[in-house]
Amino acid sequence: MEQFALDLCAAPEPDRRRLMYGANSRVGSIHLKRLYDCLLPESLQRQLSPGRLLVIAPAGRLHGLPFHALTDGAKYLCQRAVVSYAP
């Protein structure tokens, strides 16, 4: 199921991106929460705070995933920490 969520959320096609990240996208929210839980270990989630820097170095399919849009169900990752990407 996580692979399916990643395929949808990292898809480059504009139609899929609108489905996942468009306003009021319930489907997108479900998949973004699933990926949040899968990609961010609970120990890391506990350390997040709005002023803390989180550097992400994505590999493979993860390059297309906007980590800052992942959600815990209440807030986006970019609201929980300062998100930066490394090549």
Contact map, one row per residue, 1 for C-alpha under 8 A:
111110000000000000000000000000000000000000000000000000000000000000000000000000000000000
111111000000000000000000000000000110010000000000000000000000000000000000000000000000000
111111100000000000000000000000000000000000000000000000000000000000000000000000000000000
111111110000000000000000000000000000000000000000000000000000000000000000000000000000000
111111111000000000000000000000110110000000000000000000000000000000000000000000000000000
011111111100000000000000000000100010000000000000000000000000110010000000000000000000000
001111111110000000000000000000000000000000000000000000000000000000000000000000000000000
000111111110000110010000000000000000000000000000000000000000000000000000000000000000000
000011111110000110010000000100110000000000000000000000000000000110000000000000000000000
000001111111000010000000000000000000000000000000000000000000111111000000000000000000000
000000111111100110000000000000000000000000000000000000000000000100000000000000000000000
000000000111110110000000000000000000000000000000000000000000000100000000000000000000000
000000000011111110000000000000000000000000000000000000000000000000000000000000000000000
000000000001111111000000000000000000000000000000000000000000000000000000000000000000000
000000000000111111100000000000000000000000000000000000000000000000000000000000000000000
000000011011111111110000000000000000000000000000000000000000000000000000000000000000000
000000011111111111111100000000000000000000000000000000000000000000000000000000000000000
000000000000011111111100000000000000000000000000000000000000000000000000000000000000000
000000000000001111111100101100000000000000000000000000000000000000000000000000000000000
000000011000000111111100101110000000000000000000000000000000000000000000000000000000000
000000000000000011111110100100000000000000000000000000000000000000000000000000000000000
000000000000000011111111100000000000000000000000000000000000000000000000000000000000000
000000000000000000001111100000000000000000000000000000000000000000000000000000000000000
000000000000000000000111110000000000000000000000000000000000000000000000000000000000000
000000000000000000111111111110000000000000000000000000000000000000000000000000000000000
000000000000000000000001111111000000000000000000000000000000000000000000000000000000000
000000000000000000110000111111100000000000000000000000000000000000000000000000000000000
000000001000000000111000111111110000000000000000000000000000000000000000000000000000000
000000000000000000010000111111111000000000000000000000000000000000000010100000000000000
000000000000000000000000011111111100000000000000000000000000000000000000000000000000000
000011001000000000000000001111111110000000000000000000000000000000000000000000000000000
000010001000000000000000000111111111000000000000000000000000000000001110000000000000000
000000000000000000000000000011111111100000000000000000000000000000000111100000000000000
010010000000000000000000000001111111110000000000000000000000000000000000000000000000000
010011000000000000000000000000111111111100000000000000000000000000000100000000000000000
000000000000000000000000000000011111111100000000000000000000000000000111000000000000000
000000000000000000000000000000001111111111000000000000000000000000000001000000000000000
010000000000000000000000000000000111111110000000000000000000000000000000000000000000000
000000000000000000000000000000000011111110000000000000000000000000000000000000000000000
000000000000000000000000000000000011111111011000000000000000000000000000000000000000000
000000000000000000000000000000000000111111111000000000000000000000000000000000000000000
000000000000000000000000000000000000100111111100000000000000000000000000000000000000000
000000000000000000000000000000000000000011111110000000000000000000000000000000000000000
000000000000000000000000000000000000000111111111000000000000000000000000000000000000000
000000000000000000000000000000000000000111111111000000000000000000000000000000000000000
000000000000000000000000000000000000000001111111000000000000000000000000000000000000000
000000000000000000000000000000000000000000111111100000000000000000000000000000000000000
000000000000000000000000000000000000000000011111110101000000000000000000000000011000000
000000000000000000000000000000000000000000000011111100000000000000000000000000011000000
000000000000000000000000000000000000000000000001111100000000000000000000000000111100000
000000000000000000000000000000000000000000000000111110000000000000000000000000001100000
000000000000000000000000000000000000000000000001111111000000000000000000000000001100000
000000000000000000000000000000000000000000000000001111100000000000000000000000001111000
000000000000000000000000000000000000000000000001000111110000000000000000000000001111000
000000000000000000000000000000000000000000000000000011111000000000000000000000000011110
000000000000000000000000000000000000000000000000000001111100000000000000000000000011110
000000000000000000000000000000000000000000000000000000111110000000000000000000000000111
000000000000000000000000000000000000000000000000000000011111011000000000000000000000111
000000000000000000000000000000000000000000000000000000001111111000000000000000000000000
000000000000000000000000000000000000000000000000000000000111111000000000000000000000000
000001000100000000000000000000000000000000000000000000000011111110000000000000000000000
000001000100000000000000000000000000000000000000000000000111111110000000000000000000000
000000000100000000000000000000000000000000000000000000000111111111000000000000000000000
000000001111000000000000000000000000000000000000000000000000111111000000000000000000000
000001001100000000000000000000000000000000000000000000000000111111100000000000000000000
000000000100000000000000000000000000000000000000000000000000001111111100000000000000000
000000000000000000000000000000000000000000000000000000000000000011111100000010000010000
000000000000000000000000000000000000000000000000000000000000000001111100000111000010000
000000000000000000000000000000010000000000000000000000000000000001111110000111000000000
000000000000000000000000000000011011000000000000000000000000000001111111000110000000000
000000000000000000000000000010011001000000000000000000000000000000001111111110000000000
000000000000000000000000000000001001100000000000000000000000000000000111111110000000000
000000000000000000000000000010001000000000000000000000000000000000000011111100000000000
000000000000000000000000000000000000000000000000000000000000000000000011111100000000000
000000000000000000000000000000000000000000000000000000000000000000000011111110110000000
000000000000000000000000000000000000000000000000000000000000000000011111111111110000000
000000000000000000000000000000000000000000000000000000000000000000111111001111111010000
000000000000000000000000000000000000000000000000000000000000000000011000000111111110000
000000000000000000000000000000000000000000000000010000000000000000000000001111111100000
000000000000000000000000000000000000000000000001110000000000000000000000001111111100000
000000000000000000000000000000000000000000000001111111000000000000000000000011111110000
000000000000000000000000000000000000000000000000011111000000000000000000000001111111000
000000000000000000000000000000000000000000000000000011110000000000110000000011001111100
000000000000000000000000000000000000000000000000000011110000000000000000000000000111110
000000000000000000000000000000000000000000000000000000111100000000000000000000000011111
000000000000000000000000000000000000000000000000000000111100000000000000000000000001111
000000000000000000000000000000000000000000000000000000001100000000000000000000000000111
